[in-house]
Amino acid sequence: MVEQAREAATAQAIDHMRRHLAEPLQLADLARVVPFSPFHFHRLFRDVTTMTPARFLAALRMAEARRLLLHTGRTVTAISGHVGYTSAGTFTTQFSRLVGTTPGHFRQVARLLAGHPCHVLAERLHSTAAEVTRPRLTLHVPGSESGDLVLVSLRGKGRVTDAPTAWTVAAGGAAVPVVARPSAYHAQIVLVRADSTLTGALVDEEPASYLVGAAEITLTPGGTAVGRVVVGPPRPTDPPALAIGPVGRVIETFTRLSGSPSWREPEPPAAGAALATTAIA
């Protein structure tokens, strides 16, 4: 009952975030919704979601911005105001840091990739990705099939950061190798189904298109580890699928693999932006 009450309180705060993205929400504002003291609310929220309220709110704002970039012709300035930023420059910097590319370039590559089913992208990824012969970490995802795509994000436990420590994307149906340094990690998984599209799962968050999972992983110096992550439908307290990492670079990679005729080489990422390939440490 206690855990259910904690989940319900967190979900209530998240629902308030979603309905007020354009407003300058503060920790005290969110705490009053529950209601708890700001200190207790911050600790509760992080325990339930593994993210601070500020990071979760930023993830929700970026998720809505990505949907607007894909499906509307609104300017970047208009979108930045719609999701709560008073400065388009600040929004672009934040977007580039979290997504791995600028808003304008994300719009280009996401539209090129829309409509391509994941099983086609998984086949091309399987045929072109470099093999990791001795991974420090191998993750098994029960229920993953050969045409699925599996995105893995590792965040160092105890680190307060928006960017993952390590992450990778692989074709499903087998063990997923992950390159990472020895440490304790919180692992997040997004499994995109074979018949779904990458944009449908990661941008539109269509309910039947993806599953999520999480696990605690520890890598020891000089050793290897094998983990098992059970996935299921997203819960109201799960972060947006796009919060897993800078998936703008994943979308760029698959746009190239899809052979889209209008593909152009990506613009240089903003300073400090994380880059995504098929495996990052």
C-alpha positions as CSV (number, residue, x, y, z in Angstrom):
1,M,0.0,0.0,0.0
2,V,2.8,2.4,0.8
3,E,4.5,1.8,-2.5
4,Q,1.2,2.2,-4.4
5,A,0.7,5.6,-2.6
6,R,4.2,6.7,-3.6
7,E,3.6,5.7,-7.2
8,A,0.2,7.5,-7.2
9,A,1.7,10.7,-5.8
10,T,4.5,10.7,-8.3
11,A,2.1,10.0,-11.2
12,Q,-0.1,12.9,-10.0
13,A,2.9,15.2,-10.2
14,I,3.9,13.9,-13.6
15,D,0.4,14.5,-14.9
16,H,0.6,18.1,-13.6
17,M,3.9,18.5,-15.5
18,R,2.4,17.3,-18.7
19,R,-0.6,19.6,-18.5
20,H,1.6,22.7,-17.7
21,L,4.7,22.3,-19.8
22,A,4.6,25.9,-20.9
23,E,4.6,27.3,-17.4
24,P,7.7,28.0,-15.3
25,L,7.2,25.1,-12.8
26,Q,9.3,25.1,-9.7
27,L,10.0,22.3,-7.2
28,A,7.6,24.0,-4.6
29,D,4.8,24.1,-7.2
30,L,5.1,20.4,-7.9
31,A,5.3,19.5,-4.2
32,R,2.1,21.4,-3.5
33,V,0.2,19.2,-6.1
34,V,0.9,16.0,-4.1
35,P,1.1,17.6,-1.4
36,F,4.4,17.1,0.3
37,S,7.3,19.3,1.5
38,P,9.7,20.1,-1.3
39,F,12.5,18.1,0.3
40,H,10.3,15.0,0.8
41,F,8.7,15.3,-2.7
42,H,12.2,15.5,-4.3
43,R,13.4,12.4,-2.6
44,L,10.1,10.5,-3.3
45,F,10.1,11.4,-6.9
46,R,13.7,10.4,-7.5
47,D,13.2,7.1,-5.6
48,V,10.2,6.2,-7.9
49,T,11.4,7.4,-11.3
50,T,15.3,7.3,-10.8
51,M,15.3,11.0,-12.0
52,T,15.0,14.3,-10.3
53,P,11.8,16.3,-10.9
54,A,13.8,18.9,-12.9
55,R,15.3,16.2,-15.2
56,F,12.0,14.5,-15.7
57,L,10.3,17.8,-16.6
58,A,13.1,18.6,-19.1
59,A,12.6,15.1,-20.6
60,L,8.9,15.7,-21.0
61,R,9.5,19.1,-22.6
62,M,12.0,17.6,-25.1
63,A,9.6,14.8,-25.9
64,E,6.8,17.3,-26.7
65,A,9.2,19.4,-28.8
66,R,10.2,16.4,-30.8
67,R,6.6,15.5,-31.6
68,L,6.0,19.1,-32.7
69,L,9.1,19.2,-34.9
70,L,8.1,15.9,-36.6
71,H,4.4,16.7,-37.1
72,T,4.0,20.4,-37.4
73,G,5.6,23.3,-39.4
74,R,6.0,25.5,-36.3
75,T,9.2,27.4,-36.0
76,V,11.8,26.5,-33.4
77,T,11.0,29.7,-31.6
78,A,7.3,28.9,-31.4
79,I,8.0,25.4,-30.2
80,S,10.4,26.6,-27.6
81,G,7.7,28.8,-26.1
82,H,5.1,26.1,-26.2
83,V,7.3,23.8,-24.1
84,G,8.2,26.4,-21.5
85,Y,11.4,28.2,-22.7
86,T,11.5,32.0,-22.9
87,S,14.7,31.9,-25.0
88,A,14.9,29.9,-28.3
89,G,18.7,29.9,-27.8
90,T,18.5,28.2,-24.4
91,F,16.0,25.7,-25.8
92,T,18.2,24.9,-28.8
93,T,21.2,24.4,-26.5
94,Q,19.2,22.1,-24.2
95,F,17.7,20.2,-27.1
96,S,21.1,19.6,-28.7
97,R,22.6,18.4,-25.4
98,L,19.9,15.9,-24.7
99,V,19.1,14.8,-28.2
100,G,22.5,14.9,-29.8
101,T,21.6,17.2,-32.7
102,T,19.8,20.6,-33.3
103,P,16.0,20.9,-33.5
104,G,16.2,21.7,-37.2
105,H,18.3,18.7,-38.1
106,F,16.2,16.4,-35.9
107,R,13.1,17.5,-37.9
108,Q,14.9,16.7,-41.2
109,V,16.1,13.2,-40.2
110,A,13.0,12.2,-38.3
111,R,10.8,13.0,-41.3
112,L,13.1,11.0,-43.6
113,L,12.9,8.0,-41.3
114,A,9.1,8.1,-40.7
115,G,7.4,5.1,-42.2
116,H,10.3,2.7,-42.2
117,P,9.4,-0.4,-40.1
118,C,11.9,-1.5,-37.5
119,H,12.5,-5.0,-38.9
120,V,14.0,-3.4,-42.0
121,L,16.3,-1.2,-40.0
122,A,17.2,-4.1,-37.7
123,E,18.3,-6.2,-40.6
124,R,20.5,-3.4,-42.0
125,L,21.9,-2.7,-38.6
126,H,22.8,-6.4,-38.1
127,S,24.6,-6.5,-41.5
128,T,26.6,-3.3,-40.9
129,A,27.3,-3.0,-37.2
130,A,30.8,-3.9,-36.0
131,E,30.8,-7.0,-33.8
132,V,31.8,-6.5,-30.2
133,T,33.9,-9.7,-29.5
134,R,34.5,-9.3,-25.8
135,P,31.9,-7.1,-24.2
136,R,32.2,-6.3,-20.5
137,L,28.4,-6.5,-20.2
138,T,25.9,-8.7,-22.1
139,L,22.2,-8.1,-21.6
140,H,19.5,-10.6,-22.3
141,V,16.0,-9.2,-23.0
142,P,13.3,-12.0,-22.8
143,G,10.7,-11.6,-25.4
144,S,12.9,-9.8,-27.9
145,E,12.6,-11.0,-31.4
146,S,15.0,-10.8,-34.4
147,G,13.2,-7.8,-36.0
148,D,13.1,-5.7,-32.9
149,L,15.4,-2.9,-32.0
150,V,16.8,-2.7,-28.4
151,L,18.1,0.6,-27.0
152,V,20.2,0.3,-23.8
153,S,21.2,3.2,-21.6
154,L,23.6,2.9,-18.6
155,R,23.7,5.7,-16.0
156,G,26.3,5.7,-13.3
157,K,24.5,5.2,-9.9
158,G,24.8,8.3,-7.7
159,R,25.5,10.6,-10.7
160,V,23.2,13.6,-11.2
161,T,23.4,14.1,-15.0
162,D,21.1,14.2,-18.0
163,A,23.5,12.3,-20.2
164,P,23.9,8.5,-20.0
165,T,27.3,7.1,-19.1
166,A,27.1,4.6,-21.9
167,W,24.5,3.4,-24.3
168,T,24.0,1.3,-27.4
169,V,21.4,0.1,-29.9
170,A,21.2,-3.4,-31.3
171,A,19.0,-5.7,-33.3
172,G,16.9,-7.8,-31.0
173,G,16.6,-11.6,-30.8
174,A,20.0,-12.2,-29.2
175,A,22.2,-11.0,-26.4
176,V,23.0,-7.3,-26.5
177,P,26.7,-6.4,-26.0
178,V,27.4,-3.2,-24.2
179,V,30.8,-1.5,-23.9
180,A,31.2,0.2,-20.5
181,R,33.8,0.9,-17.8
182,P,33.7,-0.9,-14.4
183,S,31.1,0.8,-12.2
184,A,27.6,0.4,-10.7
185,Y,24.9,1.4,-13.2
186,H,21.2,1.8,-13.5
187,A,20.3,0.2,-16.9
188,Q,17.3,1.3,-18.9
189,I,15.9,-0.6,-21.9
190,V,13.5,0.5,-24.7
191,L,12.5,-2.4,-27.0
192,V,10.9,-1.2,-30.2
193,R,8.7,-3.9,-31.9
194,A,9.6,-5.1,-35.4
195,D,6.4,-3.9,-37.1
196,S,6.5,-0.5,-35.5
197,T,8.4,2.5,-36.7
198,L,11.3,4.1,-34.8
199,T,9.6,7.5,-34.8
200,G,6.3,5.9,-33.8
201,A,7.9,4.5,-30.6
202,L,10.5,7.2,-29.8
203,V,8.7,10.3,-30.9
204,D,5.0,9.5,-30.8
205,E,5.3,6.9,-28.0
206,E,2.5,4.8,-29.5
207,P,1.5,2.4,-26.7
208,A,1.8,-0.9,-28.6
209,S,5.0,0.0,-30.3
210,Y,7.5,-0.4,-27.5
211,L,8.3,-1.9,-24.1
212,V,10.5,-0.7,-21.3
213,G,12.6,-2.2,-18.6
214,A,15.2,-1.4,-16.0
215,A,17.8,-3.2,-13.9
216,E,20.7,-2.5,-11.5
217,I,24.1,-3.7,-13.0
218,T,27.6,-3.8,-11.5
219,L,30.7,-4.2,-13.5
220,T,33.9,-5.2,-11.6
221,P,37.4,-4.3,-12.8
222,G,38.8,-7.0,-15.1
223,G,35.5,-8.9,-15.1
224,T,32.5,-9.3,-17.3
225,A,28.8,-9.5,-16.4
226,V,25.6,-11.0,-17.8
227,G,22.3,-9.3,-17.0
228,R,18.7,-10.1,-17.6
229,V,16.2,-7.2,-18.1
230,V,12.5,-8.0,-18.1
231,V,10.5,-5.5,-20.3
232,G,6.8,-4.5,-20.1
233,P,4.4,-1.7,-21.1
234,P,5.5,1.7,-19.9
235,R,3.9,2.9,-16.6
236,P,2.7,6.5,-15.9
237,T,5.9,7.1,-13.8
238,D,8.3,5.9,-16.5
239,P,10.3,8.7,-18.2
240,P,9.6,9.4,-21.9
241,A,11.1,6.8,-24.2
242,L,13.4,9.6,-25.6
243,A,14.9,10.2,-22.2
244,I,17.1,7.1,-22.6
245,G,19.8,9.1,-24.4
246,P,20.7,11.3,-27.4
247,V,18.5,9.3,-29.8
248,G,18.8,12.0,-32.5
249,R,22.1,10.2,-33.4
250,V,20.3,6.9,-33.5
251,I,17.7,8.3,-35.9
252,E,20.5,9.8,-38.0
253,T,22.2,6.4,-38.2
254,F,19.1,4.6,-39.3
255,T,18.3,7.3,-41.9
256,R,21.6,6.6,-43.5
257,L,21.0,2.8,-43.3
258,S,17.5,3.3,-44.9
259,G,19.1,4.8,-48.0
260,S,16.8,7.8,-48.0
261,P,17.5,9.7,-51.2
262,S,17.2,13.1,-49.5
263,W,19.7,12.3,-46.8
264,R,22.4,15.0,-46.2
265,E,25.4,14.6,-43.9
266,P,24.6,15.8,-40.4
267,E,25.6,19.2,-39.2
268,P,28.3,19.4,-36.5
269,P,26.8,18.8,-33.1
270,A,26.6,21.6,-30.5
271,A,29.5,21.9,-28.1
272,G,29.1,19.4,-25.3
273,A,26.5,17.3,-27.2
274,A,26.6,13.6,-26.8
275,L,27.2,11.5,-29.9
276,A,25.5,8.3,-30.7
277,T,26.8,5.3,-32.6
278,T,25.8,1.7,-32.3
279,A,27.9,1.5,-29.1
280,I,29.2,4.2,-26.8
281,A,31.2,4.0,-23.7
